[in-house]
Amino acid sequence: MSQAIHYIKQDHINQNGTALHASIPTEAVTIRVGDSLDKTALLSSLATACDFPSYFSYNWDSAWDCLTDSDARHLILDLTVIKKINTEDFNVFKTIIEEAYQTFGKPQLWIIVPLE
């Protein structure tokens, strides 16, 4: 696939969280966030999901550095359980993913969106 971010509607995911249409690679790492999506939640969850090193400093620049050094090539972010999204933080996160993909060919992000 030649794009960094893919949107998948919730009805394309089965009950155990795997894609019905095999579009999400099986080795994809899930970024688990709570019911609120903001910079703190994204950075903390991304660090855990991608096993960032101890020197990760929980800012966008450090996220870029650690993400591009990470072995994680595919990420999943499920928006169906999130009640509040900080749009500015989410857009910065998506920009980091897109720029990393353009520069290094990784990671790709699958965003699961609600049906509505």
N, C-alpha and C positions, 0 to 999 in steps of 0.2 A: 504494500500500500504506500502511496506516495504523499500522504498527508499526516500531519502531526496529531490532529484532534478529530475524533470520530464521535458522533452523537448516536446513541442507540435508545430507542423508546423502550420503556419498561416492559411492554408486552412481548418483547423479543428476548426476555430473560426468563428462565424457568425457575421453579421454586427453590432450587438449591444454589441459585445465583450464577449459573453458567449460561452462556449465550445459546439461544436456540439455533442461530444461524452461523455457528462456528467462526464468526468474524473476530471475536476476541481470542487472542492466542491463549492457550492453556497455561503458559508460564507467566501470564500477566499478574502483576502485584496489585492488590487492592489497597487504596488509600482510605483508611477507615476514619471518618470524622463523625462527630456527634450530630446533634440537631441544629448546630450553628456552624456556618462556614465563613471563616475569616482568616486573616493572615496567621494568627497564632495557631489555630486549629489546623490549617493547611500545612504550615511548616513543621509542626510537631508530628502530625500524621505522616507526612512525606518522609521525614527523618526516620521514623519507625519502620514504615513500609519498605524503604530502600536501604535500611541498615546503614545510615550515614555514620561517619566516624565521629569520635568524641569531640573533635575540634569544630564541628558544625556549630555556627553561632546564631542560628535562628533569625536570619535576615535573608532578603531576596538574593543578594549577591552570593552569599554562602550556599544558598539552595541551588543556584545555578552551578557553582563549582562542584558541589557534592553530587548533584544529579548527573552532570556530564561525566564525572568520574565513576559513577555507580555502574554496576552490572545490569541494573534494571532497564530493560528495553521496552517494556509494555506496562502501562498503568491503567487501573480502573478507578473511577470516582463515581459513586452512586449518589445522585442528587435526590433520589426518590424519598429518602428518609430525612432530608434536611428541611428545616422549617424556616430558617433565616439565612440569607446569603448576603455577605458584604460584596457587592458587585465590583467595586474598585479592586479589592484584594483578589477576587476570583479572576478578574481580567488580567491583573499582573501575573498571576500564576499561569494562566493560559498563554500569555506572551512568552514567559520563560520556557514553557514546553515547546512552543512553536519555534523560538529562536534556537533552542538546543537541538531540535530536530533538523532545522535547516543547516546548522553548523556540523553536527555530529551524526545525523541520521538516527537519533534516538533521543528521548523515548517517544513512543506513541501513547496517547491518552485516549481511553474510551470512557465517555461520559454517559452514564445511564440517566435518562431524563424521564420524568413522569409522563403519563399519557395525556394529561390535560394541557 
